Amino acid sequence: QVQLVESGGGLVQSGGSLTLSCAASERIVSDYVMGWFRQAPGKEREFVAANSWSGGTTRYAGSVKGRFTISRDCAKNTVALQMKSLKPEDTAVYYCAAALRPGQMPPADGDMDYWGKGTLVTVSS
């Protein structure tokens, strides 16, 4: 069973930066579509960013485009989400996820095969 473990969450002021990291228990980063989703309090989980296995296709949610960057390190089997110019509305639990054949890009919540437990990001105003 593949395990994904997120780290790097925390409290940051509005306008600040934070980088999340996701470590996979198996060497899947080079073969899977890797993505980040988030769930704000009282809201449904939503797509944030995803990167295809070849690295050639990247998608971002409109609300984070230009501020967030997804990247992967196949040698270390990790995926990162660099977040800049953070806003209070970015406050959420952020989840790392992996899909072998999502069928679409960006992938939908139901397309993902594996999920991490999430890491909380809180942006204060």
KOLMITOR-894324 format. One record per residue: residue number from 1; residue in one letter; x, y, z of N, C-alpha, C, O in turn. Coordinates in steps of 0.1 Angstrom, whole numbers, plus 5000, padded with zeros to 4 digits. Layout:
KOLMITOR-894324
<pt NUM; A; <X; Y; Z>; <X; Y; Z>; <X; Y; Z>; <X; Y; Z>>;
...
END
This chain:
KOLMITOR-894324
<pt 1; Q; <5008; 4988; 5000>; <5000; 5000; 5000>; <5009; 5012; 5000>; <5017; 5014; 5009>>;
<pt 2; V; <5007; 5021; 4990>; <5015; 5033; 4989>; <5010; 5043; 5000>; <4998; 5045; 5003>>;
<pt 3; Q; <5020; 5049; 5007>; <5017; 5059; 5017>; <5023; 5072; 5012>; <5034; 5073; 5007>>;
<pt 4; L; <5015; 5083; 5014>; <5019; 5096; 5011>; <5019; 5104; 5024>; <5009; 5104; 5032>>;
<pt 5; V; <5030; 5111; 5027>; <5031; 5118; 5040>; <5035; 5133; 5037>; <5045; 5136; 5031>>;
<pt 6; E; <5025; 5142; 5040>; <5028; 5156; 5038>; <5035; 5162; 5050>; <5034; 5157; 5062>>;
<pt 7; S; <5042; 5173; 5048>; <5049; 5181; 5058>; <5050; 5195; 5054>; <5048; 5198; 5042>>;
<pt 8; G; <5053; 5204; 5063>; <5056; 5218; 5060>; <5045; 5227; 5062>; <5046; 5239; 5061>>;
<pt 9; G; <5033; 5222; 5067>; <5022; 5231; 5070>; <5025; 5240; 5083>; <5035; 5237; 5090>>;
<pt 10; G; <5017; 5250; 5085>; <5019; 5258; 5097>; <5012; 5271; 5096>; <5003; 5273; 5087>>;
<pt 11; L; <5015; 5280; 5104>; <5009; 5293; 5105>; <5018; 5304; 5098>; <5030; 5304; 5101>>;
<pt 12; V; <5012; 5311; 5089>; <5020; 5322; 5082>; <5011; 5334; 5080>; <4999; 5333; 5080>>;
<pt 13; Q; <5017; 5345; 5080>; <5010; 5358; 5078>; <5006; 5360; 5063>; <5012; 5354; 5054>>;
<pt 14; S; <4996; 5367; 5061>; <4991; 5371; 5048>; <5003; 5377; 5040>; <5010; 5386; 5045>>;
<pt 15; G; <5005; 5372; 5028>; <5016; 5377; 5020>; <5028; 5369; 5021>; <5038; 5371; 5013>>;
<pt 16; G; <5028; 5360; 5030>; <5040; 5352; 5033>; <5041; 5340; 5024>; <5033; 5338; 5015>>;
<pt 17; S; <5051; 5331; 5026>; <5053; 5320; 5018>; <5055; 5307; 5026>; <5058; 5308; 5038>>;
<pt 18; L; <5052; 5296; 5020>; <5053; 5283; 5027>; <5055; 5273; 5016>; <5050; 5274; 5005>>;
<pt 19; T; <5063; 5262; 5019>; <5065; 5251; 5010>; <5061; 5238; 5016>; <5066; 5235; 5027>>;
<pt 20; L; <5052; 5232; 5010>; <5047; 5218; 5015>; <5055; 5208; 5007>; <5059; 5209; 4996>>;
<pt 21; S; <5057; 5197; 5014>; <5064; 5185; 5008>; <5056; 5173; 5010>; <5049; 5171; 5020>>;
<pt 22; C; <5057; 5164; 5000>; <5050; 5151; 5001>; <5060; 5140; 4998>; <5066; 5140; 4987>>;
<pt 23; A; <5061; 5131; 5007>; <5071; 5119; 5005>; <5063; 5107; 5003>; <5053; 5103; 5011>>;
<pt 24; A; <5066; 5099; 4992>; <5059; 5087; 4989>; <5067; 5075; 4994>; <5079; 5075; 4994>>;
<pt 25; S; <5060; 5065; 4999>; <5067; 5053; 5004>; <5072; 5044; 4994>; <5081; 5036; 4996>>;
<pt 26; E; <5068; 5045; 4981>; <5073; 5038; 4970>; <5076; 5047; 4959>; <5073; 5059; 4959>>;
<pt 27; R; <5084; 5042; 4950>; <5088; 5050; 4938>; <5077; 5051; 4928>; <5077; 5045; 4918>>;
<pt 28; I; <5068; 5060; 4931>; <5057; 5063; 4922>; <5057; 5076; 4916>; <5050; 5079; 4906>>;
<pt 29; V; <5065; 5085; 4921>; <5065; 5099; 4917>; <5068; 5100; 4902>; <5063; 5109; 4895>>;
<pt 30; S; <5077; 5091; 4897>; <5081; 5092; 4883>; <5070; 5086; 4874>; <5071; 5088; 4862>>;
<pt 31; D; <5060; 5079; 4879>; <5051; 5072; 4871>; <5036; 5077; 4872>; <5028; 5074; 4864>>;
<pt 32; Y; <5033; 5084; 4883>; <5020; 5088; 4886>; <5018; 5103; 4884>; <5027; 5110; 4884>>;
<pt 33; V; <5005; 5106; 4882>; <5002; 5120; 4882>; <5001; 5124; 4897>; <4994; 5117; 4905>>;
<pt 34; M; <5008; 5134; 4901>; <5009; 5138; 4915>; <5001; 5151; 4916>; <5003; 5160; 4908>>;
<pt 35; G; <4993; 5152; 4927>; <4985; 5164; 4928>; <4984; 5169; 4943>; <4987; 5162; 4952>>;
<pt 36; W; <4980; 5181; 4944>; <4976; 5187; 4957>; <4962; 5192; 4957>; <4957; 5198; 4947>>;
<pt 37; F; <4955; 5189; 4967>; <4941; 5193; 4969>; <4941; 5200; 4983>; <4950; 5198; 4991>>;
<pt 38; R; <4930; 5207; 4985>; <4928; 5213; 4998>; <4914; 5214; 5002>; <4905; 5214; 4994>>;
<pt 39; Q; <4912; 5214; 5015>; <4898; 5215; 5021>; <4898; 5225; 5032>; <4904; 5224; 5042>>;
<pt 40; A; <4891; 5236; 5029>; <4889; 5247; 5039>; <4878; 5243; 5048>; <4869; 5235; 5045>>;
<pt 41; P; <4878; 5249; 5060>; <4867; 5247; 5070>; <4853; 5249; 5064>; <4851; 5260; 5059>>;
<pt 42; G; <4845; 5239; 5065>; <4831; 5240; 5061>; <4830; 5239; 5046>; <4819; 5241; 5040>>;
<pt 43; K; <4840; 5236; 5038>; <4839; 5235; 5024>; <4843; 5221; 5019>; <4850; 5213; 5026>>;
<pt 44; E; <4840; 5218; 5007>; <4844; 5206; 5001>; <4859; 5206; 4996>; <4864; 5217; 4994>>;
<pt 45; R; <4865; 5195; 4995>; <4879; 5194; 4990>; <4879; 5199; 4976>; <4871; 5195; 4968>>;
<pt 46; E; <4890; 5206; 4973>; <4891; 5212; 4959>; <4905; 5209; 4954>; <4915; 5208; 4961>>;
<pt 47; F; <4906; 5209; 4941>; <4919; 5208; 4933>; <4927; 5220; 4935>; <4922; 5231; 4935>>;
<pt 48; V; <4940; 5218; 4937>; <4949; 5230; 4937>; <4959; 5229; 4926>; <4961; 5239; 4918>>;
<pt 49; A; <4967; 5218; 4924>; <4977; 5217; 4914>; <4980; 5203; 4911>; <4978; 5194; 4920>>;
<pt 50; A; <4984; 5200; 4899>; <4988; 5186; 4895>; <4999; 5186; 4885>; <4999; 5196; 4877>>;
<pt 51; N; <5007; 5176; 4885>; <5018; 5175; 4875>; <5018; 5160; 4870>; <5017; 5151; 4878>>;
<pt 52; S; <5018; 5159; 4856>; <5017; 5146; 4851>; <5030; 5138; 4853>; <5041; 5144; 4856>>;
<pt 53; W; <5030; 5125; 4850>; <5042; 5116; 4853>; <5054; 5120; 4845>; <5065; 5119; 4850>>;
<pt 54; S; <5051; 5125; 4833>; <5063; 5129; 4825>; <5068; 5143; 4828>; <5078; 5148; 4824>>;
<pt 55; G; <5060; 5150; 4837>; <5064; 5164; 4840>; <5060; 5174; 4830>; <5063; 5186; 4831>>;
<pt 56; G; <5054; 5169; 4819>; <5052; 5178; 4808>; <5039; 5186; 4809>; <5037; 5196; 4802>>;
<pt 57; T; <5030; 5181; 4817>; <5017; 5188; 4819>; <5015; 5192; 4833>; <5015; 5183; 4842>>;
<pt 58; T; <5012; 5204; 4835>; <5009; 5209; 4849>; <4997; 5218; 4848>; <4994; 5226; 4839>>;
<pt 59; R; <4988; 5216; 4858>; <4976; 5224; 4859>; <4975; 5230; 4873>; <4979; 5224; 4883>>;
<pt 60; Y; <4969; 5242; 4873>; <4967; 5249; 4886>; <4952; 5253; 4887>; <4946; 5256; 4876>>;
<pt 61; A; <4947; 5254; 4898>; <4934; 5260; 4900>; <4936; 5275; 4898>; <4946; 5281; 4900>>;
<pt 62; G; <4925; 5282; 4893>; <4926; 5296; 4889>; <4930; 5304; 4901>; <4936; 5315; 4900>>;
<pt 63; S; <4925; 5300; 4913>; <4927; 5308; 4925>; <4942; 5308; 4930>; <4945; 5317; 4938>>;
<pt 64; V; <4950; 5299; 4925>; <4964; 5298; 4930>; <4974; 5300; 4918>; <4986; 5301; 4921>>;
<pt 65; K; <4969; 5301; 4906>; <4978; 5302; 4895>; <4986; 5315; 4896>; <4981; 5326; 4899>>;
<pt 66; G; <4999; 5314; 4894>; <5008; 5325; 4895>; <5014; 5327; 4909>; <5023; 5334; 4911>>;
<pt 67; R; <5008; 5320; 4919>; <5013; 5321; 4933>; <5018; 5308; 4938>; <5028; 5307; 4946>>;
<pt 68; F; <5013; 5296; 4933>; <5017; 5283; 4937>; <5025; 5276; 4926>; <5022; 5278; 4914>>;
<pt 69; T; <5035; 5268; 4930>; <5042; 5260; 4920>; <5044; 5246; 4925>; <5048; 5244; 4936>>;
<pt 70; I; <5040; 5237; 4917>; <5042; 5222; 4920>; <5054; 5217; 4913>; <5057; 5221; 4902>>;
<pt 71; S; <5062; 5209; 4920>; <5074; 5203; 4915>; <5076; 5189; 4920>; <5071; 5186; 4931>>;
<pt 72; R; <5084; 5182; 4913>; <5086; 5168; 4918>; <5101; 5165; 4917>; <5108; 5170; 4909>>;
<pt 73; D; <5106; 5157; 4926>; <5120; 5152; 4926>; <5119; 5137; 4926>; <5117; 5130; 4936>>;
<pt 74; C; <5120; 5131; 4914>; <5119; 5117; 4912>; <5130; 5109; 4920>; <5127; 5098; 4924>>;
<pt 75; A; <5142; 5115; 4921>; <5152; 5108; 4928>; <5149; 5106; 4943>; <5152; 5096; 4949>>;
<pt 76; K; <5143; 5116; 4948>; <5139; 5116; 4962>; <5125; 5111; 4965>; <5121; 5109; 4976>>;
<pt 77; N; <5118; 5109; 4954>; <5104; 5104; 4955>; <5095; 5114; 4963>; <5087; 5109; 4971>>;
<pt 78; T; <5097; 5126; 4960>; <5089; 5137; 4967>; <5083; 5146; 4957>; <5087; 5148; 4946>>;
<pt 79; V; <5072; 5153; 4962>; <5065; 5163; 4954>; <5064; 5175; 4964>; <5061; 5174; 4975>>;
<pt 80; A; <5066; 5187; 4958>; <5065; 5199; 4966>; <5055; 5208; 4961>; <5052; 5208; 4949>>;
<pt 81; L; <5050; 5217; 4970>; <5041; 5227; 4966>; <5046; 5240; 4972>; <5045; 5242; 4984>>;
<pt 82; Q; <5052; 5249; 4964>; <5057; 5262; 4968>; <5045; 5272; 4968>; <5039; 5274; 4957>>;
<pt 83; M; <5043; 5278; 4979>; <5031; 5288; 4979>; <5037; 5301; 4983>; <5044; 5303; 4993>>;
<pt 84; K; <5033; 5311; 4975>; <5038; 5325; 4977>; <5026; 5334; 4978>; <5015; 5330; 4974>>;
<pt 85; S; <5027; 5346; 4983>; <5017; 5356; 4984>; <5004; 5350; 4990>; <4993; 5351; 4984>>;
<pt 86; L; <5006; 5343; 5001>; <4995; 5336; 5007>; <4984; 5345; 5012>; <4987; 5356; 5016>>;
<pt 87; K; <4971; 5341; 5011>; <4960; 5349; 5015>; <4952; 5341; 5026>; <4953; 5329; 5026>>;
<pt 88; P; <4945; 5348; 5034>; <4937; 5341; 5044>; <4928; 5330; 5038>; <4925; 5320; 5044>>;
<pt 89; E; <4923; 5332; 5026>; <4914; 5323; 5019>; <4922; 5310; 5015>; <4916; 5300; 5010>>;
<pt 90; D; <4935; 5310; 5016>; <4943; 5298; 5013>; <4943; 5289; 5025>; <4948; 5278; 5024>>;
<pt 91; T; <4938; 5293; 5036>; <4937; 5285; 5048>; <4929; 5272; 5046>; <4918; 5273; 5042>>;
<pt 92; A; <4936; 5261; 5048>; <4929; 5248; 5045>; <4939; 5237; 5050>; <4950; 5239; 5053>>;
<pt 93; V; <4933; 5225; 5050>; <4942; 5213; 5051>; <4945; 5209; 5037>; <4937; 5207; 5028>>;
<pt 94; Y; <4958; 5207; 5034>; <4963; 5204; 5021>; <4967; 5189; 5020>; <4974; 5184; 5029>>;
<pt 95; Y; <4962; 5183; 5010>; <4964; 5169; 5008>; <4973; 5166; 4995>; <4971; 5172; 4985>>;
<pt 96; C; <4982; 5157; 4997>; <4989; 5152; 4985>; <4982; 5140; 4980>; <4977; 5132; 4988>>;
<pt 97; A; <4982; 5138; 4967>; <4975; 5126; 4962>; <4982; 5121; 4949>; <4989; 5129; 4942>>;
<pt 98; A; <4979; 5109; 4946>; <4986; 5103; 4934>; <4976; 5095; 4926>; <4967; 5088; 4932>>;
<pt 99; A; <4977; 5096; 4913>; <4968; 5088; 4904>; <4976; 5082; 4893>; <4984; 5089; 4886>>;
<pt 100; L; <4974; 5069; 4890>; <4981; 5062; 4879>; <4976; 5066; 4866>; <4983; 5070; 4857>>;
<pt 101; R; <4963; 5066; 4864>; <4956; 5069; 4852>; <4944; 5078; 4855>; <4932; 5072; 4855>>;
<pt 102; P; <4945; 5090; 4858>; <4934; 5098; 4862>; <4924; 5101; 4851>; <4912; 5103; 4854>>;
<pt 103; G; <4928; 5099; 4838>; <4918; 5101; 4827>; <4916; 5115; 4823>; <4909; 5118; 4813>>;
<pt 104; Q; <4920; 5125; 4831>; <4918; 5139; 4828>; <4928; 5147; 4835>; <4933; 5143; 4846>>;
<pt 105; M; <4931; 5159; 4830>; <4939; 5168; 4837>; <4933; 5182; 4836>; <4929; 5186; 4825>>;
<pt 106; P; <4930; 5188; 4847>; <4934; 5184; 4860>; <4926; 5172; 4865>; <4914; 5171; 4861>>;
<pt 107; P; <4931; 5164; 4874>; <4924; 5152; 4879>; <4913; 5157; 4889>; <4914; 5167; 4895>>;
<pt 108; A; <4903; 5149; 4889>; <4892; 5151; 4899>; <4895; 5144; 4912>; <4904; 5135; 4912>>;
<pt 109; D; <4888; 5148; 4922>; <4890; 5142; 4935>; <4889; 5126; 4934>; <4897; 5119; 4940>>;
<pt 110; G; <4879; 5122; 4927>; <4876; 5108; 4926>; <4886; 5100; 4917>; <4886; 5088; 4917>>;
<pt 111; D; <4895; 5107; 4910>; <4904; 5100; 4901>; <4917; 5096; 4909>; <4924; 5087; 4904>>;
<pt 112; M; <4919; 5101; 4921>; <4931; 5098; 4928>; <4931; 5085; 4934>; <4921; 5081; 4941>>;
<pt 113; D; <4942; 5077; 4933>; <4943; 5064; 4939>; <4948; 5064; 4953>; <4944; 5055; 4961>>;
<pt 114; Y; <4957; 5073; 4957>; <4963; 5074; 4970>; <4962; 5088; 4976>; <4963; 5098; 4968>>;
<pt 115; W; <4960; 5089; 4989>; <4959; 5102; 4995>; <4968; 5102; 5008>; <4970; 5092; 5015>>;
<pt 116; G; <4974; 5114; 5011>; <4980; 5116; 5023>; <4970; 5120; 5034>; <4958; 5121; 5030>>;
<pt 117; K; <4974; 5121; 5046>; <4965; 5125; 5057>; <4963; 5140; 5058>; <4954; 5145; 5065>>;
<pt 118; G; <4971; 5148; 5051>; <4969; 5162; 5051>; <4978; 5170; 5061>; <4983; 5164; 5071>>;
<pt 119; T; <4981; 5182; 5057>; <4988; 5191; 5066>; <4981; 5205; 5066>; <4977; 5209; 5056>>;
<pt 120; L; <4980; 5211; 5078>; <4972; 5223; 5079>; <4980; 5235; 5076>; <4991; 5237; 5081>>;
<pt 121; V; <4974; 5244; 5068>; <4980; 5257; 5065>; <4971; 5267; 5070>; <4959; 5267; 5066>>;
<pt 122; T; <4975; 5276; 5078>; <4967; 5287; 5083>; <4974; 5300; 5080>; <4985; 5303; 5083>>;
<pt 123; V; <4966; 5309; 5073>; <4971; 5322; 5069>; <4964; 5332; 5076>; <4952; 5334; 5075>>;
<pt 124; S; <4971; 5340; 5084>; <4965; 5350; 5093>; <4965; 5363; 5085>; <4974; 5366; 5077>>;
<pt 125; S; <4954; 5371; 5088>; <4953; 5384; 5081>; <4960; 5395; 5089>; <4960; 5407; 5084>>;
END
